[in-house]
Each structure stands twice: as structure tokens, then as C-alpha cells.
Amino acid sequence: MTVIYSMEYQPGKSGQLNGTLSGTLNGILNDTLNEKQNRVLNFIAASSGVQAQIIIDQLAIPRDTLNKILKVLTDRELIERRGSKKTGGYYVKK
């Protein structure tokens, strides 16, 4: 699990640093999907067998971001990839 911790400078607070946890940690701990993950999952559910390039084009998501989302959804066993690398697609697991 990756924990992202950032320090933000807040002017007017005598140089104090305010630590904030990323929403990434909360999503992992709560075992919930974020908005983009939900959009991709719903799109795959509506377009069974869809290829990654179609998801990228239709949802305007960068390839790297989509790859991360697909990994999360696959790791949580919500979706699976079937077929070859060239012609295969993504399906919601039943």
C-alpha cells in the first residue's frame, strides 16, 4: 500500500506546516472506488468486451491513468481481461 503524505505551507500561521493525507489512502482504507474508477467500471459494464483504446477515447482518460484504474479494478476482481493483447477486451466479472 502506498501512502501519500504532503506538507502544505499556510501563510499567516507563523510558518507552521499542515500535513494532509491524500484521498488515495481513504479510498483504499474504505475499500471504495473513486469517481474515475466508477466511470470506467460503469463504461465496461455498459460496453462488455470494450478495448482500452475505446475507453480512453470515450472517457477522455490518459492511457497511464486508465492502466492504473484497470489494475485496481482487476485486483479487486471487479473486471477481467479476455482475449489476446491485440483484440481482447474488458468484462465485468459476474
PEURGI-V931470 format. One record per residue. N is the residue number from 1. RES is the residue in three letters. PHI is phi as a letter, one per 30 degrees, with the letter a starting at -180 (* if undefined). Layout:
# PEURGI-V931470
n=N res=RES phi=PHI
n=N res=RES phi=PHI
This chain:
# PEURGI-V931470
n=1 res=MET phi=*
n=2 res=THR phi=c
n=3 res=VAL phi=c
n=4 res=ILE phi=c
n=5 res=TYR phi=b
n=6 res=SER phi=b
n=7 res=MET phi=c
n=8 res=GLU phi=c
n=9 res=TYR phi=d
n=10 res=GLN phi=c
n=11 res=PRO phi=d
n=12 res=GLY phi=i
n=13 res=LYS phi=c
n=14 res=SER phi=h
n=15 res=GLY phi=i
n=16 res=GLN phi=d
n=17 res=LEU phi=c
n=18 res=ASN phi=c
n=19 res=GLY phi=d
n=20 res=THR phi=b
n=21 res=LEU phi=d
n=22 res=SER phi=d
n=23 res=GLY phi=d
n=24 res=THR phi=e
n=25 res=LEU phi=d
n=26 res=ASN phi=d
n=27 res=GLY phi=d
n=28 res=ILE phi=d
n=29 res=LEU phi=d
n=30 res=ASN phi=d
n=31 res=ASP phi=h
n=32 res=THR phi=c
n=33 res=LEU phi=c
n=34 res=ASN phi=d
n=35 res=GLU phi=e
n=36 res=LYS phi=d
n=37 res=GLN phi=d
n=38 res=ASN phi=d
n=39 res=ARG phi=d
n=40 res=VAL phi=d
n=41 res=LEU phi=d
n=42 res=ASN phi=d
n=43 res=PHE phi=d
n=44 res=ILE phi=d
n=45 res=ALA phi=d
n=46 res=ALA phi=d
n=47 res=SER phi=b
n=48 res=SER phi=e
n=49 res=GLY phi=i
n=50 res=VAL phi=d
n=51 res=GLN phi=d
n=52 res=ALA phi=e
n=53 res=GLN phi=d
n=54 res=ILE phi=d
n=55 res=ILE phi=d
n=56 res=ILE phi=e
n=57 res=ASP phi=d
n=58 res=GLN phi=d
n=59 res=LEU phi=c
n=60 res=ALA phi=h
n=61 res=ILE phi=c
n=62 res=PRO phi=d
n=63 res=ARG phi=e
n=64 res=ASP phi=d
n=65 res=THR phi=d
n=66 res=LEU phi=d
n=67 res=ASN phi=e
n=68 res=LYS phi=d
n=69 res=ILE phi=d
n=70 res=LEU phi=d
n=71 res=LYS phi=d
n=72 res=VAL phi=d
n=73 res=LEU phi=d
n=74 res=THR phi=d
n=75 res=ASP phi=d
n=76 res=ARG phi=d
n=77 res=GLU phi=h
n=78 res=LEU phi=c
n=79 res=ILE phi=b
n=80 res=GLU phi=b
n=81 res=ARG phi=c
n=82 res=ARG phi=b
n=83 res=GLY phi=j
n=84 res=SER phi=d
n=85 res=LYS phi=d
n=86 res=LYS phi=d
n=87 res=THR phi=c
n=88 res=GLY phi=d
n=89 res=GLY phi=b
n=90 res=TYR phi=c
n=91 res=TYR phi=b
n=92 res=VAL phi=d
n=93 res=LYS phi=d
n=94 res=LYS phi=c
